[in-house]
Amino acid sequence: MKLSAIKLTIISALILTWAACSNDGEVRDFGVTAVSKLYEPSNNKAIVLQSSTSAILYFEWEPARAEDSGNVLYEVAFDKADGDFSNPIAIVTADNNGGQPHATLTHKQLNRIAALAGIESAMQGTIKWTVFSSKGINPVKAEEERMLTLTRLPGFADIPGSLYITGEATEGGADLAKALIMKKVADGEFEIYTKLTEGKTFKFVSANTGTPTEYSLSGEKIVEGGTTTATKTGIYKYYLDFNIGSFSTKEVYKVNWYLNWSQKKIELPYKGFGVWEITNYTITGLTGNDNTDDRYKFRMESSTGETEWRAINNDSKPTGNESYYYMVEKTNVEQWTNNQVWKSPSTTGWSDKTYDVTFSLNPERPYTHNLVIK
């Protein structure tokens, strides 16, 4: 059987082998029983897959037993409706790194599995699933198999591993070699903040060399081939999800550097390639707490409303690590936000100092910012 895909790594197997040896070097038995019964989902269950990231399907089965009374590892195997699991189309490790007799799969995972089974986008089809139990080697197939009917999301069967934006409307122009790479936020999901020029066209490509697959936007969907025309010059965020074949966009009107106590907003001009920056800016006129409270963050005004960009998870003075300045976007726009503010490296207040501030959403690096006090 071609079950190499469901074995753990060679290192894990070697560790297990060492652990299975008695003091006199005798190798203990790695045998496990087959899972005798599958519990969830029920046989022939029909699922219409949803695009929500919270949409999941729970798999559960009766625990197997190990001959050494130790822990058993599990993997859920999927195959075509007429398959025999000798070469499964997909294998998913059970919860808790394989240690639990259950597994939680997202609908997006199931959508990719359905595509591997040959089910077309937005169509219904049937796959089968079972469970393999093991001690890390010599997996044993469950005694039971079950069918699962899935209605696929309207996405792509062949999802690009990387994505670029190119064309006369873009900051990189129409030269494919200068296409701008988009940030991969998850498998099949990409985003970019970039400037587009009105009346000119752009497209998305799977590579910036050779003859890549091309994509454009039609209505609310991503389609293969074609180009899209920018209707207005502006700075935009584009988010494309090939798992469901859809996209979202917003126009970014303004990015402000925001001082918490004074609620002072300082606009950062767009520099290009996902970066906003102000240089040689002098703050004056702040007194009292407005001047000495050293917390700050950023606010973005866009066609979808105002959001905040804050630290990922800190509420302390700068550590000197680059990751301290990494940012994430938040929708709760408030003067004070727990664990989501930064501290200025200055200890003598904001006023009467000159600053360079960079706010970077460049896709080639983590979203971050830089504050320089001159």
C-alpha positions as CSV (number, residue, x, y, z in Angstrom):
1,M,0.0,0.0,0.0
2,K,1.2,3.5,-0.8
3,L,0.8,4.8,2.8
4,S,4.0,6.8,3.1
5,A,1.9,10.0,3.2
6,I,0.3,8.9,6.5
7,K,3.4,8.0,8.3
8,L,5.0,10.5,10.6
9,T,8.5,11.8,9.9
10,I,11.5,9.5,9.9
11,I,12.8,11.3,13.0
12,S,9.5,10.6,14.8
13,A,9.7,7.0,13.9
14,L,13.2,6.7,15.1
15,I,12.3,8.3,18.4
16,L,9.4,5.9,18.8
17,T,11.7,3.0,18.0
18,W,14.1,4.1,20.7
19,A,11.4,4.6,23.2
20,A,10.0,1.2,22.4
21,C,13.2,-0.7,23.4
22,S,13.4,-2.4,26.8
23,N,16.6,-2.2,28.9
24,D,18.0,-5.3,27.2
25,G,17.5,-3.9,23.8
26,E,14.4,-5.9,22.9
27,V,12.0,-4.0,20.6
28,R,8.5,-3.9,21.9
29,D,5.5,-4.4,19.7
30,F,4.2,-1.4,17.8
31,G,0.9,-3.1,17.1
32,V,-2.4,-1.3,17.4
33,T,-6.0,-2.4,16.7
34,A,-8.1,-1.1,13.9
35,V,-10.7,1.5,14.7
36,S,-13.8,-0.5,14.8
37,K,-16.5,2.2,14.5
38,L,-16.8,5.6,13.0
39,Y,-19.1,8.0,14.8
40,E,-19.3,11.4,13.0
41,P,-20.2,12.5,10.4
42,S,-22.9,10.0,9.7
43,N,-22.7,7.8,6.6
44,N,-23.9,9.6,3.4
45,K,-24.1,12.9,5.2
46,A,-24.5,15.8,2.7
47,I,-22.7,19.1,3.4
48,V,-23.0,22.4,1.4
49,L,-19.6,23.9,2.0
50,Q,-19.6,27.5,3.4
51,S,-16.9,30.1,2.8
52,S,-16.8,31.3,6.5
53,T,-13.6,30.6,8.3
54,S,-15.6,29.4,11.2
55,A,-17.4,26.7,9.2
56,I,-16.1,23.3,10.3
57,L,-17.0,19.6,10.2
58,Y,-16.3,17.3,13.1
59,F,-15.0,13.8,12.7
60,E,-15.1,11.3,15.5
61,W,-14.4,7.5,15.9
62,E,-14.0,4.8,18.5
63,P,-10.5,4.8,20.0
64,A,-8.1,2.0,19.0
65,R,-5.9,0.1,21.5
66,A,-2.2,-0.2,21.5
67,E,-0.5,-3.5,22.4
68,D,1.9,-1.7,24.7
69,S,-1.1,0.1,26.3
70,G,0.4,3.4,25.1
71,N,-1.0,6.3,23.1
72,V,-2.4,5.7,19.6
73,L,-2.0,8.2,16.7
74,Y,-4.8,8.8,14.2
75,E,-5.1,10.2,10.7
76,V,-8.3,10.7,8.7
77,A,-7.9,9.4,5.1
78,F,-10.1,10.5,2.1
79,D,-10.5,8.9,-1.2
80,K,-12.7,9.0,-4.3
81,A,-16.1,7.3,-4.0
82,D,-14.7,4.2,-5.8
83,G,-11.3,4.3,-4.1
84,D,-9.9,1.6,-1.8
85,F,-7.5,3.9,0.2
86,S,-4.4,2.3,-1.2
87,N,-3.5,5.8,-2.5
88,P,-5.7,8.3,-0.6
89,I,-6.3,11.7,-2.2
90,A,-5.8,13.4,1.1
91,I,-4.8,12.6,4.7
92,V,-5.4,14.9,7.7
93,T,-3.8,14.4,11.2
94,A,-6.3,14.1,14.0
95,D,-6.6,16.8,16.6
96,N,-3.8,17.3,19.2
97,N,-1.2,16.3,16.7
98,G,-2.9,13.0,16.0
99,G,-3.4,12.0,19.6
100,Q,-7.2,12.4,19.8
101,P,-9.9,10.1,18.3
102,H,-11.4,13.1,16.5
103,A,-10.5,15.7,13.9
104,T,-11.8,19.1,13.1
105,L,-11.7,20.1,9.5
106,T,-12.7,23.5,8.0
107,H,-15.0,23.7,5.1
108,K,-12.1,25.2,3.1
109,Q,-10.0,22.1,3.8
110,L,-12.9,19.9,2.6
111,N,-13.3,22.1,-0.5
112,R,-9.7,21.3,-1.4
113,I,-10.2,17.6,-0.8
114,A,-13.3,17.6,-2.9
115,A,-11.3,19.3,-5.7
116,L,-8.7,16.5,-5.4
117,A,-11.5,14.0,-5.9
118,G,-12.5,15.6,-9.2
119,I,-15.6,17.4,-8.0
120,E,-16.0,20.6,-10.0
121,S,-16.3,24.1,-8.6
122,A,-19.8,24.8,-7.1
123,M,-20.9,21.2,-8.0
124,Q,-21.9,18.3,-5.8
125,G,-20.0,15.0,-5.5
126,T,-19.3,12.1,-3.1
127,I,-16.1,11.1,-1.4
128,K,-15.3,8.5,1.2
129,W,-13.4,8.6,4.4
130,T,-11.9,6.3,7.0
131,V,-9.3,6.4,9.8
132,F,-5.9,4.9,10.2
133,S,-4.5,4.2,13.6
134,S,-0.8,3.6,14.4
135,K,2.1,4.1,16.7
136,G,3.8,6.2,14.1
137,I,4.6,3.3,11.7
138,N,2.5,0.5,10.2
139,P,-0.8,2.3,10.1
140,V,-3.9,0.1,10.4
141,K,-7.1,1.0,8.4
142,A,-10.4,1.2,10.3
143,E,-12.9,-1.6,9.9
144,E,-15.5,0.9,8.6
145,E,-15.6,3.4,5.7
146,R,-18.2,6.1,5.2
147,M,-19.4,8.2,2.3
148,L,-19.6,12.0,2.4
149,T,-21.4,14.2,-0.1
150,L,-20.0,17.7,-0.6
151,T,-21.2,20.7,-2.6
152,R,-18.0,22.6,-3.4
153,L,-17.4,26.3,-3.0
154,P,-17.3,28.2,-6.2
155,G,-13.5,28.4,-6.1
156,F,-10.5,27.1,-8.1
157,A,-9.4,23.5,-8.2
158,D,-5.8,24.6,-9.0
159,I,-4.9,27.2,-6.5
160,P,-1.8,29.3,-7.1
161,G,1.0,29.1,-4.6
162,S,1.9,32.7,-5.2
163,L,0.3,35.7,-6.8
164,Y,1.4,38.9,-8.4
165,I,-0.4,42.0,-9.7
166,T,0.8,43.6,-13.0
167,G,-0.4,45.9,-15.8
168,E,-0.3,49.5,-16.9
169,A,-2.6,50.5,-13.9
170,T,-0.1,49.2,-11.3
171,E,2.9,50.7,-9.7
172,G,5.1,48.1,-11.4
173,G,3.7,48.7,-14.9
174,A,3.1,46.1,-17.5
175,D,6.6,44.5,-17.4
176,L,5.9,41.0,-16.0
177,A,9.4,41.0,-14.4
178,K,8.3,44.0,-12.3
179,A,5.0,42.5,-11.2
180,L,4.3,43.2,-7.5
181,I,4.1,40.1,-5.3
182,M,1.0,39.9,-3.1
183,K,1.2,38.8,0.6
184,K,0.1,35.2,1.1
185,V,-2.1,35.3,4.2
186,A,-3.2,31.6,4.0
187,D,-3.3,28.8,1.4
188,G,-5.1,30.3,-1.6
189,E,-5.5,33.7,0.0
190,F,-3.5,36.8,-1.1
191,E,-3.7,40.6,-0.4
192,I,-1.9,43.8,-1.4
193,Y,-2.1,47.5,-0.7
194,T,-1.1,49.4,-3.8
195,K,-1.9,52.3,-6.1
196,L,-3.9,52.0,-9.3
197,T,-4.3,54.5,-12.1
198,E,-7.7,55.3,-13.6
199,G,-8.5,54.0,-17.1
200,K,-5.6,51.6,-17.2
201,T,-5.8,47.8,-16.8
202,F,-4.3,45.3,-14.4
203,K,-4.4,41.6,-13.8
204,F,-3.2,38.9,-11.4
205,V,-0.6,36.3,-12.4
206,S,0.7,33.2,-10.7
207,A,4.4,34.1,-11.4
208,N,6.5,37.0,-12.7
209,T,8.4,34.9,-15.2
210,G,7.6,32.5,-18.1
211,T,3.9,32.1,-19.0
212,P,2.0,32.3,-15.8
213,T,-1.7,31.6,-15.3
214,E,-3.6,34.9,-15.5
215,Y,-6.6,36.0,-13.5
216,S,-9.0,39.0,-13.6
217,L,-12.1,40.2,-11.7
218,S,-15.6,39.9,-13.0
219,G,-18.5,41.0,-10.8
220,E,-17.8,39.6,-7.4
221,K,-15.7,36.6,-8.7
222,I,-12.1,35.8,-9.8
223,V,-12.0,34.5,-13.3
224,E,-9.2,32.9,-15.3
225,G,-7.8,35.2,-18.1
226,G,-8.7,38.7,-19.0
227,T,-7.9,42.1,-17.4
228,T,-9.6,44.5,-15.1
229,T,-9.8,48.3,-15.6
230,A,-9.2,50.7,-12.7
231,T,-12.1,53.0,-12.5
232,K,-10.5,55.6,-10.3
233,T,-6.9,56.6,-9.4
234,G,-6.3,55.7,-5.7
235,I,-4.7,53.5,-3.2
236,Y,-6.5,50.1,-2.8
237,K,-6.4,47.0,-0.8
238,Y,-7.2,43.9,-2.8
239,Y,-7.9,40.5,-1.1
240,L,-8.3,37.4,-3.3
241,D,-9.5,34.1,-2.0
242,F,-9.1,31.3,-4.6
243,N,-10.6,28.8,-2.3
244,I,-14.0,30.3,-2.9
245,G,-13.2,32.3,-6.1
246,S,-14.1,35.7,-4.7
247,F,-12.4,38.9,-3.8
248,S,-12.9,42.1,-1.7
249,T,-11.5,45.5,-2.2
250,K,-11.4,48.9,-0.4
251,E,-10.0,52.3,-1.3
252,V,-7.7,53.7,1.4
253,Y,-8.2,57.4,1.8
254,K,-5.8,58.3,4.5
255,V,-3.4,56.8,7.1
256,N,-2.9,58.9,10.3
257,W,-0.3,58.6,13.0
258,Y,-2.5,58.8,16.2
259,L,-1.2,60.0,19.6
260,N,-3.5,58.4,22.2
261,W,-3.9,61.0,25.0
262,S,-4.1,64.1,22.8
263,Q,-6.0,62.2,20.1
264,K,-3.8,64.2,17.7
265,K,-3.8,62.8,14.1
266,I,-0.9,63.4,11.8
267,E,-1.5,62.3,8.2
268,L,1.2,60.2,6.5
269,P,1.5,60.7,2.7
270,Y,1.6,57.6,0.5
271,K,5.1,57.0,-0.6
272,G,4.5,54.0,-2.8
273,F,4.5,50.2,-2.9
274,G,2.4,49.9,0.2
275,V,4.3,52.4,2.3
276,W,3.1,55.7,3.9
277,E,5.8,58.0,5.3
278,I,6.3,61.4,6.8
279,T,9.7,63.0,7.3
280,N,11.0,65.9,9.2
281,Y,7.7,66.5,11.0
282,T,7.9,68.6,14.1
283,I,5.3,68.3,16.9
284,T,4.6,71.5,18.9
285,G,2.0,72.8,21.3
286,L,1.4,69.7,23.5
287,T,1.5,70.1,27.2
288,G,0.7,68.0,30.3
289,N,-0.5,64.4,29.6
290,D,-1.0,65.3,26.0
291,N,2.7,65.7,25.8
292,T,4.1,63.1,28.2
293,D,1.8,60.1,27.6
294,D,3.8,58.1,25.1
295,R,1.3,55.7,23.6
296,Y,0.4,55.8,19.9
297,K,-1.0,53.8,17.0
298,F,-2.3,54.3,13.5
299,R,-5.7,54.9,12.0
300,M,-6.7,54.1,8.5
301,E,-9.7,55.8,6.8
302,S,-11.1,53.8,3.8
303,S,-14.2,53.2,1.8
304,T,-15.3,50.5,4.3
305,G,-14.8,52.8,7.4
306,E,-12.1,53.5,9.9
307,T,-9.8,50.9,11.3
308,E,-6.8,50.8,13.6
309,W,-3.4,49.3,13.1
310,R,-1.8,48.3,16.4
311,A,0.8,46.0,17.8
312,I,0.2,42.3,17.5
313,N,0.3,41.6,21.3
314,N,2.3,43.9,23.5
315,D,1.8,46.7,26.1
316,S,5.3,47.6,27.1
317,K,8.3,49.7,26.2
318,P,10.2,48.9,23.0
319,T,12.4,45.8,23.3
320,G,14.7,46.5,20.4
321,N,13.3,43.6,18.5
322,E,11.9,44.2,15.0
323,S,8.8,42.2,15.8
324,Y,7.8,44.7,18.5
325,Y,6.8,47.0,15.7
326,Y,4.8,44.5,13.7
327,M,1.1,45.5,13.2
328,V,-2.3,44.0,12.6
329,E,-5.5,45.7,11.6
330,K,-8.4,46.0,14.1
331,T,-11.9,47.1,13.6
332,N,-12.6,48.4,17.2
333,V,-11.6,52.1,16.9
334,E,-11.2,53.5,20.4
335,Q,-9.0,56.0,22.2
336,W,-7.7,53.3,24.5
337,T,-7.3,49.7,23.6
338,N,-5.9,46.9,25.8
339,N,-2.5,45.5,24.9
340,Q,-2.6,47.2,21.5
341,V,-0.6,50.4,21.9
342,W,3.1,51.3,21.5
343,K,5.5,53.3,23.6
344,S,7.6,56.1,22.2
345,P,11.3,55.7,22.8
346,S,11.4,59.3,24.1
347,T,11.1,60.0,27.8
348,T,10.7,63.8,27.6
349,G,7.5,64.2,25.7
350,W,6.3,64.6,22.1
351,S,6.6,68.4,21.7
352,D,9.5,70.3,20.1
353,K,11.0,67.2,18.4
354,T,11.2,66.3,14.8
355,Y,10.1,62.9,13.5
356,D,10.4,60.5,10.6
357,V,7.5,58.0,10.7
358,T,7.1,55.1,8.3
359,F,4.0,52.9,8.1
360,S,4.7,49.9,5.9
361,L,2.2,47.4,4.4
362,N,4.6,46.3,1.8
363,P,3.7,42.6,1.0
364,E,7.3,41.4,0.9
365,R,7.8,42.0,4.7
366,P,5.8,41.8,7.9
367,Y,3.4,44.7,8.2
368,T,5.3,47.1,10.5
369,H,6.3,50.7,11.2
370,N,9.3,52.8,12.2
371,L,9.5,55.9,14.4
372,V,12.7,58.0,14.4
373,I,13.1,61.0,16.7
374,K,15.7,63.4,15.4
